[in-house]
Amino acid sequence: MRALPAISLAAALPVLLAAAVMATGCDDDPSAGPRPSTSTPTSSTAAAQRRVTTTVAPAPTPTTTAPPPAAAPTPPSTAEVRQAAPEPEPDCSEGGTAEAEALQHSFDEGHQPWRGDPEWVARVGAACLFGVPADSVEPVGENRYLATDATTGAHAVVDVAQPLGSGTVWLVTDVAPA
């Protein structure tokens, strides 16, 4: 086994003192700034400090400007709403007897009074193709109406019926492009 060399306290003392001075000179908080020196600089240290200069370049100035504020969005026009209407369903007819009975009950209670007028039912039924109710309708046969969308000029033929009999609500039975 090898023996470790003995180190004298006199030889280790300067190293320990230097380590202690450096440890007390360090600070974990960089915002605290430099610690004041307790010793006066020697003439060679002072001369070295005078020769060292630090140049800090100024921060570059931005060359771009902020974009102008965005304009407030404008609401879509009626024509845009009509153009964005969903594709029509292939079957635009309203339900069967069960739906007719429910609508009749609602109509008898004073709801949806337009269900008593076949022209109004045809006008609303045209929304299946136009996306909105027709602007006008004109009769073109028994329980058949030609609906017109004045904005687009589109036409549709709307068939209506009273499945529960005379004096009851009207329902759409078919809508087709004209």
MDAnalysis code that builds the backbone (N, CA, C; Angstrom):
import MDAnalysis as mda
import numpy as np

u = mda.Universe.empty(534, n_residues=178, atom_resindex=np.repeat(np.arange(178), 3), trajectory=True)
u.add_TopologyAttr("name", ["N", "CA", "C"] * 178)
u.add_TopologyAttr("resid", np.arange(1, 179))
u.add_TopologyAttr("resname", ["MET", "ARG", "ALA", "LEU", "PRO", "ALA", "ILE", "SER", "LEU", "ALA", "ALA", "ALA", "LEU", "PRO", "VAL", "LEU", "LEU", "ALA", "ALA", "ALA", "VAL", "MET", "ALA", "THR", "GLY", "CYS", "ASP", "ASP", "ASP", "PRO", "SER", "ALA", "GLY", "PRO", "ARG", "PRO", "SER", "THR", "SER", "THR", "PRO", "THR", "SER", "SER", "THR", "ALA", "ALA", "ALA", "GLN", "ARG", "ARG", "VAL", "THR", "THR", "THR", "VAL", "ALA", "PRO", "ALA", "PRO", "THR", "PRO", "THR", "THR", "THR", "ALA", "PRO", "PRO", "PRO", "ALA", "ALA", "ALA", "PRO", "THR", "PRO", "PRO", "SER", "THR", "ALA", "GLU", "VAL", "ARG", "GLN", "ALA", "ALA", "PRO", "GLU", "PRO", "GLU", "PRO", "ASP", "CYS", "SER", "GLU", "GLY", "GLY", "THR", "ALA", "GLU", "ALA", "GLU", "ALA", "LEU", "GLN", "HIS", "SER", "PHE", "ASP", "GLU", "GLY", "HIS", "GLN", "PRO", "TRP", "ARG", "GLY", "ASP", "PRO", "GLU", "TRP", "VAL", "ALA", "ARG", "VAL", "GLY", "ALA", "ALA", "CYS", "LEU", "PHE", "GLY", "VAL", "PRO", "ALA", "ASP", "SER", "VAL", "GLU", "PRO", "VAL", "GLY", "GLU", "ASN", "ARG", "TYR", "LEU", "ALA", "THR", "ASP", "ALA", "THR", "THR", "GLY", "ALA", "HIS", "ALA", "VAL", "VAL", "ASP", "VAL", "ALA", "GLN", "PRO", "LEU", "GLY", "SER", "GLY", "THR", "VAL", "TRP", "LEU", "VAL", "THR", "ASP", "VAL", "ALA", "PRO", "ALA"])
u.atoms.positions = np.array([
    [0.827, -1.165, 0.000],
    [0.000, 0.000, 0.000],
    [0.877, 1.235, 0.000],
    [0.431, 2.203, -0.726],
    [1.214, 3.416, -0.909],
    [0.803, 4.471, 0.093],
    [1.712, 5.168, 0.626],
    [1.410, 6.205, 1.607],
    [1.192, 7.520, 0.895],
    [0.249, 8.266, 1.380],
    [-0.030, 9.581, 0.813],
    [0.978, 10.582, 1.341],
    [1.381, 11.513, 0.506],
    [2.357, 12.485, 1.001],
    [1.717, 13.387, 2.048],
    [2.446, 13.780, 2.983],
    [1.940, 14.662, 4.030],
    [1.988, 16.094, 3.535],
    [0.934, 16.837, 3.795],
    [0.868, 18.234, 3.383],
    [0.893, 19.055, 4.651],
    [1.771, 19.999, 4.657],
    [1.875, 20.831, 5.852],
    [0.809, 21.905, 5.818],
    [0.391, 22.301, 6.993],
    [-0.630, 23.333, 7.117],
    [-0.103, 24.654, 6.587],
    [1.135, 24.907, 6.707],
    [1.722, 26.157, 6.226],
    [1.664, 26.237, 4.708],
    [1.794, 25.083, 4.028],
    [1.754, 25.088, 2.564],
    [0.316, 25.170, 2.065],
    [-0.620, 24.620, 2.817],
    [-2.013, 24.596, 2.379],
    [-2.766, 25.864, 2.736],
    [-2.269, 26.646, 3.706],
    [-2.972, 27.830, 4.176],
    [-3.212, 28.863, 3.081],
    [-2.255, 29.186, 2.226],
    [-2.536, 30.187, 1.179],
    [-3.607, 29.705, 0.205],
    [-3.621, 28.419, -0.103],
    [-4.636, 27.887, -1.017],
    [-6.015, 27.969, -0.384],
    [-6.105, 27.617, 0.889],
    [-7.384, 27.687, 1.592],
    [-7.875, 29.130, 1.705],
    [-6.970, 30.060, 1.983],
    [-7.365, 31.469, 2.082],
    [-7.855, 31.997, 0.721],
    [-7.177, 31.629, -0.326],
    [-7.594, 32.077, -1.664],
    [-8.973, 31.520, -2.003],
    [-9.203, 30.259, -1.657],
    [-10.515, 29.661, -1.905],
    [-11.588, 30.349, -1.092],
    [-11.288, 30.709, 0.145],
    [-12.259, 31.387, 1.003],
    [-12.577, 32.770, 0.471],
    [-11.565, 33.487, 0.016],
    [-11.779, 34.830, -0.537],
    [-12.633, 34.741, -1.796],
    [-12.349, 33.790, -2.652],
    [-13.128, 33.642, -3.885],
    [-14.558, 33.235, -3.583],
    [-14.742, 32.391, -2.581],
    [-16.088, 31.957, -2.228],
    [-16.899, 33.109, -1.680],
    [-16.305, 33.966, -0.899],
    [-17.052, 35.107, -0.369],
    [-17.249, 36.169, -1.429],
    [-16.448, 36.154, -2.459],
    [-16.574, 37.132, -3.534],
    [-17.647, 36.752, -4.528],
    [-18.119, 35.511, -4.497],
    [-19.154, 35.052, -5.437],
    [-20.510, 35.349, -4.852],
    [-21.433, 35.657, -5.693],
    [-22.795, 35.929, -5.250],
    [-23.741, 35.221, -6.194],
    [-24.727, 34.533, -5.653],
    [-25.687, 33.827, -6.492],
    [-26.697, 34.768, -7.126],
    [-26.807, 35.965, -6.615],
    [-27.794, 36.912, -7.124],
    [-27.096, 37.929, -8.013],
    [-27.209, 37.788, -9.370],
    [-26.501, 38.723, -10.248],
    [-27.077, 40.132, -10.185],
    [-28.280, 40.294, -9.675],
    [-28.857, 41.635, -9.630],
    [-28.308, 42.446, -8.467],
    [-27.568, 41.786, -7.565],
    [-27.034, 42.497, -6.413],
    [-25.886, 43.427, -6.804],
    [-25.285, 43.214, -7.944],
    [-24.195, 44.075, -8.398],
    [-22.875, 43.622, -7.808],
    [-21.804, 44.300, -8.167],
    [-20.485, 43.888, -7.672],
    [-20.345, 44.199, -6.190],
    [-19.574, 43.377, -5.509],
    [-19.291, 43.615, -4.091],
    [-18.127, 44.587, -3.995],
    [-18.162, 45.426, -3.018],
    [-17.039, 46.358, -2.870],
    [-15.784, 45.599, -2.462],
    [-14.690, 46.045, -2.971],
    [-13.411, 45.411, -2.679],
    [-12.916, 45.901, -1.331],
    [-12.377, 44.975, -0.539],
    [-11.849, 45.365, 0.766],
    [-10.373, 45.671, 0.707],
    [-9.772, 45.395, -0.421],
    [-8.342, 45.692, -0.556],
    [-8.160, 46.759, -1.612],
    [-7.089, 47.459, -1.517],
    [-6.799, 48.486, -2.501],
    [-6.005, 47.861, -3.617],
    [-6.313, 48.245, -4.847],
    [-5.585, 47.643, -5.947],
    [-4.127, 48.055, -5.931],
    [-3.303, 47.165, -6.385],
    [-1.893, 47.477, -6.509],
    [-1.714, 48.367, -7.720],
    [-0.573, 48.941, -7.867],
    [-0.354, 49.855, -8.977],
    [-0.460, 49.144, -10.320],
    [-0.030, 47.887, -10.399],
    [-0.143, 47.182, -11.674],
    [-1.600, 46.826, -11.967],
    [-2.365, 46.503, -10.922],
    [-3.777, 46.205, -11.121],
    [-4.531, 47.460, -11.533],
    [-4.232, 48.568, -10.922],
    [-4.896, 49.824, -11.257],
    [-4.571, 50.227, -12.679],
    [-3.337, 50.014, -13.091],
    [-2.957, 50.350, -14.457],
    [-3.687, 49.459, -15.448],
    [-3.852, 48.185, -15.110],
    [-4.554, 47.265, -15.998],
    [-6.032, 47.641, -16.089],
    [-6.602, 48.087, -14.962],
    [-8.002, 48.475, -14.977],
    [-8.213, 49.733, -15.825],
    [-7.252, 50.649, -15.846],
    [-7.395, 51.856, -16.654],
    [-7.302, 51.546, -18.132],
    [-6.528, 50.540, -18.517],
    [-6.357, 50.209, -19.920],
    [-7.558, 49.462, -20.498],
    [-8.280, 48.770, -19.652],
    [-9.409, 47.972, -20.139],
    [-10.622, 48.880, -20.251],
    [-11.169, 48.950, -21.429],
    [-12.406, 49.711, -21.638],
    [-13.443, 48.781, -22.235],
    [-14.645, 49.025, -21.879],
    [-15.742, 48.209, -22.389],
    [-16.619, 49.081, -23.260],
    [-16.849, 48.631, -24.463],
    [-17.712, 49.360, -25.376],
    [-19.020, 48.594, -25.517],
    [-20.095, 49.274, -25.269],
    [-21.412, 48.664, -25.401],
    [-22.092, 49.295, -26.606],
    [-22.448, 48.456, -27.542],
    [-23.127, 48.964, -28.735],
    [-24.567, 49.314, -28.375],
    [-25.076, 50.410, -28.889],
    [-26.470, 50.762, -28.592],
    [-27.406, 49.730, -29.224],
    [-28.541, 49.565, -28.584],
    [-29.532, 48.621, -29.105],
    [-30.026, 49.118, -30.451],
    [-30.183, 48.201, -31.412],
    [-30.660, 48.639, -32.729],
    [-32.083, 49.176, -32.639],
    [-32.328, 50.215, -33.398],
    [-33.679, 50.770, -33.426],
    [-34.508, 49.987, -34.427],
    [-35.750, 49.727, -34.079],
    [-36.579, 48.967, -35.019],
    [-36.835, 49.767, -36.294],
    [-36.790, 49.058, -37.416],
    [-36.991, 49.735, -38.698],
    [-38.385, 49.481, -39.255],
    [-39.132, 48.609, -38.597],
    [-40.491, 48.342, -39.076],
    [-41.478, 49.084, -38.198],
    [-42.598, 49.367, -38.754],
    [-43.644, 50.028, -37.992],
    [-44.760, 49.044, -37.737],
    [-45.552, 49.317, -36.745],
    [-46.671, 48.440, -36.418],
    [-47.690, 48.487, -37.550],
    [-48.331, 47.364, -37.825],
    [-49.341, 47.384, -38.890],
    [-50.533, 48.238, -38.469],
    [-51.222, 48.789, -39.434],
    [-52.380, 49.619, -39.082],
    [-53.440, 48.739, -38.434],
    [-54.268, 49.323, -37.575],
    [-55.298, 48.519, -36.922],
    [-56.238, 47.908, -37.969],
    [-56.647, 46.693, -37.688],
    [-57.531, 45.981, -38.616],
    [-58.901, 46.646, -38.638],
    [-59.472, 46.689, -39.800],
    [-60.799, 47.275, -39.935],
    [-61.825, 46.336, -39.309],
    [-62.867, 46.906, -38.777],
    [-63.929, 46.102, -38.179],
    [-64.581, 45.254, -39.266],
    [-64.876, 43.993, -38.949],
    [-65.501, 43.150, -39.973],
    [-66.889, 43.670, -40.318],
    [-67.218, 43.561, -41.573],
    [-68.536, 44.000, -42.007],
    [-69.453, 42.795, -42.094],
    [-70.700, 42.964, -41.721],
    [-71.620, 41.830, -41.801],
    [-71.862, 41.459, -43.263],
    [-72.123, 40.181, -43.523],
    [-72.350, 39.771, -44.913],
    [-73.663, 40.346, -45.440],
    [-73.693, 40.548, -46.746],
    [-74.911, 41.054, -47.373],
    [-75.909, 39.911, -47.528],
    [-77.129, 40.247, -47.834],
    [-78.157, 39.224, -48.033],
    [-77.778, 38.302, -49.177],
    [-77.197, 38.861, -50.235],
    [-76.787, 38.025, -51.379],
    [-75.710, 37.034, -50.955],
    [-74.755, 37.476, -50.096],
    [-73.718, 36.563, -49.631],
    [-74.297, 35.463, -48.763],
    [-75.271, 35.810, -47.948],
    [-75.919, 34.806, -47.103],
    [-76.645, 33.791, -47.972],
    [-77.308, 34.269, -49.000],
    [-78.030, 33.354, -49.890],
    [-77.059, 32.444, -50.632],
    [-75.901, 32.990, -51.047],
    [-74.924, 32.174, -51.763],
    [-74.281, 31.149, -50.840],
    [-74.165, 31.473, -49.544],
    [-73.540, 30.561, -48.595],
    [-74.535, 29.589, -47.987],
    [-75.772, 29.633, -48.434],
    [-76.795, 28.731, -47.894],
    [-76.394, 27.280, -48.155],
    [-76.749, 26.385, -47.244],
    [-76.376, 24.992, -47.437],
    [-77.038, 24.397, -48.675],
    [-76.392, 23.365, -49.199],
    [-76.958, 22.671, -50.353],
    [-78.334, 22.135, -49.991],
    [-79.290, 22.206, -50.910],
    [-80.630, 21.720, -50.591],
    [-80.634, 20.201, -50.397],
    [-81.551, 19.780, -49.565],
    [-81.733, 18.346, -49.378],
    [-82.453, 17.799, -50.601],
    [-82.177, 16.562, -51.002],
    [-82.839, 16.020, -52.181],
    [-84.347, 15.861, -51.982],
    [-84.786, 15.624, -50.750],
    [-86.216, 15.468, -50.481],
    [-86.660, 16.639, -49.616],
    [-87.409, 17.567, -50.221],
    [-87.843, 18.756, -49.499],
    [-89.252, 18.613, -48.930],
    [-89.837, 17.455, -49.050],
    [-91.199, 17.294, -48.544],
    [-91.188, 17.214, -47.033],
    [-92.277, 17.677, -46.446],
    [-92.406, 17.612, -44.999],
    [-92.959, 16.240, -44.632],
    [-92.785, 15.856, -43.391],
    [-93.116, 14.519, -42.904],
    [-94.499, 13.998, -43.288],
    [-94.855, 12.925, -42.671],
    [-96.113, 12.244, -42.975],
    [-97.236, 12.660, -42.052],
    [-98.127, 11.737, -41.808],
    [-99.341, 11.995, -41.036],
    [-99.025, 12.424, -39.607],
    [-98.054, 11.793, -38.968],
    [-97.717, 12.139, -37.582],
    [-97.274, 13.604, -37.478],
    [-96.451, 14.035, -38.406],
    [-96.018, 15.435, -38.389],
    [-97.189, 16.354, -38.690],
    [-98.033, 15.978, -39.622],
    [-99.204, 16.799, -39.956],
    [-100.115, 16.954, -38.736],
    [-100.308, 15.881, -37.992],
    [-101.165, 15.960, -36.793],
    [-100.554, 16.867, -35.741],
    [-99.237, 16.783, -35.547],
    [-98.564, 17.661, -34.585],
    [-98.669, 19.118, -35.022],
    [-98.480, 19.382, -36.317],
    [-98.606, 20.753, -36.827],
    [-100.045, 21.258, -36.696],
    [-101.007, 20.377, -36.928],
    [-102.409, 20.771, -36.801],
    [-102.730, 21.158, -35.362],
    [-102.242, 20.377, -34.421],
    [-102.455, 20.673, -33.002],
    [-101.843, 22.034, -32.654],
    [-100.615, 22.283, -33.116],
    [-99.949, 23.561, -32.881],
    [-100.724, 24.704, -33.530],
    [-101.208, 24.475, -34.752],
    [-101.991, 25.476, -35.490],
    [-103.286, 25.806, -34.731],
    [-103.949, 24.774, -34.197],
    [-105.201, 24.982, -33.450],
    [-104.970, 25.788, -32.178],
    [-103.765, 25.730, -31.627],
    [-103.443, 26.498, -30.431],
    [-102.987, 27.922, -30.772],
    [-102.979, 28.270, -32.058],
    [-102.620, 29.623, -32.468],
    [-101.189, 29.787, -32.942],
    [-100.450, 28.702, -33.006],
    [-99.064, 28.775, -33.476],
    [-99.015, 28.560, -34.984],
    [-98.039, 29.133, -35.621],
    [-97.803, 29.007, -37.048],
    [-99.077, 29.243, -37.879],
    [-99.692, 30.407, -37.738],
    [-100.928, 30.667, -38.480],
    [-100.741, 30.643, -39.998],
    [-99.522, 30.831, -40.478],
    [-99.256, 30.791, -41.914],
    [-99.508, 29.404, -42.496],
    [-99.572, 28.374, -41.643],
    [-99.849, 27.020, -42.135],
    [-101.263, 26.891, -42.711],
    [-102.106, 27.875, -42.483],
    [-103.464, 27.862, -43.044],
    [-103.533, 28.465, -44.442],
    [-102.432, 29.005, -44.959],
    [-102.399, 29.657, -46.266],
    [-101.435, 28.895, -47.177],
    [-101.932, 28.274, -48.266],
    [-101.062, 27.469, -49.123],
    [-99.949, 28.281, -49.799],
    [-100.206, 29.565, -50.107],
    [-99.170, 30.388, -50.727],
    [-98.016, 30.634, -49.756],
    [-98.328, 30.871, -48.483],
    [-97.266, 31.081, -47.495],
    [-96.480, 29.794, -47.268],
    [-97.157, 28.670, -47.265],
    [-96.462, 27.392, -47.097],
    [-95.529, 27.164, -48.291],
    [-95.971, 27.504, -49.500],
    [-95.128, 27.364, -50.689],
    [-93.931, 28.316, -50.616],
    [-94.170, 29.537, -50.145],
    [-93.089, 30.525, -50.018],
    [-92.010, 30.019, -49.051],
    [-92.441, 29.507, -47.908],
    [-91.495, 28.989, -46.915],
    [-90.864, 27.685, -47.412],
    [-91.636, 26.866, -48.104],
    [-91.108, 25.605, -48.626],
    [-89.997, 25.800, -49.649],
    [-90.003, 26.924, -50.360],
    [-88.953, 27.205, -51.352],
    [-87.587, 27.390, -50.697],
    [-87.570, 27.641, -49.400],
    [-86.295, 27.790, -48.694],
    [-85.471, 26.512, -48.765],
    [-86.110, 25.409, -49.039],
    [-85.390, 24.146, -49.206],
    [-84.372, 24.255, -50.336],
    [-84.706, 24.980, -51.392],
    [-83.777, 25.177, -52.514],
    [-83.028, 26.498, -52.435],
    [-83.703, 27.552, -52.000],
    [-83.105, 28.885, -52.018],
    [-82.263, 29.191, -50.781],
    [-82.518, 28.493, -49.688],
    [-81.847, 28.811, -48.429],
    [-82.597, 29.852, -47.627],
    [-83.517, 30.554, -48.249],
    [-84.378, 31.548, -47.601],
    [-85.758, 31.422, -48.243],
    [-86.811, 31.889, -47.553],
    [-88.141, 31.845, -48.186],
    [-88.167, 32.637, -49.494],
    [-89.028, 32.225, -50.391],
    [-89.161, 32.902, -51.689],
    [-89.688, 34.313, -51.491],
    [-89.272, 35.202, -52.395],
    [-89.766, 36.576, -52.351],
    [-91.205, 36.659, -52.857],
    [-91.545, 35.779, -53.802],
    [-92.918, 35.780, -54.328],
    [-93.271, 34.387, -54.827],
    [-94.577, 34.095, -54.849],
    [-95.089, 32.849, -55.417],
    [-96.324, 33.181, -56.249],
    [-96.542, 32.367, -57.273],
    [-97.764, 32.523, -58.067],
    [-98.276, 31.126, -58.407],
    [-99.595, 30.963, -58.374],
    [-100.162, 29.643, -58.663],
    [-99.918, 29.242, -60.120],
    [-99.553, 27.972, -60.324],
    [-99.337, 27.454, -61.679],
    [-100.096, 26.135, -61.873],
    [-100.992, 25.863, -61.002],
    [-101.789, 24.635, -61.063],
    [-102.459, 24.430, -59.724],
    [-103.207, 23.322, -59.620],
    [-103.883, 23.039, -58.358],
    [-102.851, 22.632, -57.307],
    [-102.767, 23.412, -56.226],
    [-101.836, 23.184, -55.125],
    [-100.361, 23.189, -55.586],
    [-100.077, 23.934, -56.635],
    [-98.719, 24.044, -57.182],
    [-98.428, 25.526, -57.391],
    [-97.200, 25.931, -56.976],
    [-96.816, 27.337, -57.035],
    [-95.420, 27.477, -57.633],
    [-95.222, 28.582, -58.370],
    [-93.910, 28.931, -58.892],
    [-93.334, 29.966, -57.932],
    [-92.266, 29.587, -57.249],
    [-91.620, 30.471, -56.272],
    [-90.431, 31.147, -56.940],
    [-90.195, 32.418, -56.587],
    [-89.107, 33.191, -57.170],
    [-88.253, 33.801, -56.074],
    [-86.945, 33.666, -56.244],
    [-85.982, 34.347, -55.380],
    [-85.520, 35.573, -56.158],
    [-85.983, 36.766, -55.759],
    [-85.700, 37.991, -56.507],
    [-84.208, 38.334, -56.518],
    [-83.464, 37.957, -55.497],
    [-82.045, 38.289, -55.433],
    [-81.241, 37.533, -56.473],
    [-81.501, 36.241, -56.618],
    [-80.725, 35.424, -57.552],
    [-81.456, 35.178, -58.864],
    [-82.756, 35.416, -58.878],
    [-83.551, 35.142, -60.075],
    [-83.908, 33.673, -60.218],
    [-83.609, 32.862, -59.219],
    [-83.904, 31.430, -59.278],
    [-85.406, 31.184, -59.110],
    [-85.874, 30.086, -59.710],
    [-87.288, 29.692, -59.621],
    [-87.372, 28.258, -59.132],
    [-88.472, 27.955, -58.458],
    [-88.733, 26.596, -57.997],
    [-90.226, 26.341, -58.078],
    [-90.575, 25.092, -58.322],
    [-91.983, 24.680, -58.294],
    [-92.214, 24.001, -56.954],
    [-93.214, 24.494, -56.204],
    [-93.509, 23.969, -54.876],
    [-94.917, 23.389, -54.884],
    [-95.029, 22.109, -54.510],
    [-96.330, 21.447, -54.378],
    [-96.693, 21.388, -52.903],
    [-97.950, 21.695, -52.593],
    [-98.436, 21.662, -51.218],
    [-99.706, 20.818, -51.160],
    [-100.045, 20.364, -49.949],
    [-101.249, 19.547, -49.774],
    [-101.765, 19.683, -48.347],
    [-103.013, 19.252, -48.161],
    [-103.621, 19.189, -46.837],
    [-103.844, 17.702, -46.518],
    [-102.841, 17.034, -45.945],
    [-102.959, 15.587, -45.741],
    [-104.042, 15.190, -44.743],
    [-104.496, 16.103, -43.894],
    [-105.531, 15.773, -42.913],
    [-106.925, 16.170, -43.404],
    [-107.003, 16.684, -44.612],
    [-108.294, 17.040, -45.182],
    [-108.503, 18.540, -45.269],
    [-109.630, 18.899, -45.882],
    [-109.973, 20.293, -46.103],
    [-110.089, 21.042, -44.777],
    [-109.591, 22.285, -44.762],
    [-109.672, 23.125, -43.565],
    [-108.556, 22.842, -42.561],
    [-107.564, 22.043, -42.921],
    [-106.456, 21.736, -42.002],
    [-105.174, 22.409, -42.502],
    [-104.081, 22.128, -41.854],
    [-102.799, 22.750, -42.204],
    [-102.318, 22.263, -43.564],
    [-101.529, 23.156, -44.214],
    [-100.893, 22.839, -45.478],
    [-99.452, 22.402, -45.209],
    [-98.967, 21.428, -45.954],
    [-97.581, 20.957, -45.868],
    [-96.991, 20.917, -47.272],
    [-95.697, 21.006, -47.337],
    [-94.975, 20.907, -48.616],
    [-94.825, 19.439, -48.950],
    [-95.210, 19.095, -50.169],
    [-95.039, 17.695, -50.615],
    [-93.867, 17.526, -51.568],
    [-93.480, 18.619, -52.263],
    [-92.348, 18.524, -53.186],
    [-91.856, 19.915, -53.552],
    [-90.542, 20.037, -53.739],
    [-89.911, 21.275, -54.217],
    [-88.907, 20.861, -55.278],
    [-89.001, 21.483, -56.451],
    [-88.080, 21.158, -57.536],
    [-87.641, 22.437, -58.241],
    [-86.386, 22.497, -58.696],
    [-85.947, 23.666, -59.454],
    [-86.779, 23.809, -60.730],
    [-87.069, 25.055, -61.100],
    [-87.857, 25.287, -62.327],
    [-86.968, 25.749, -63.447],
])
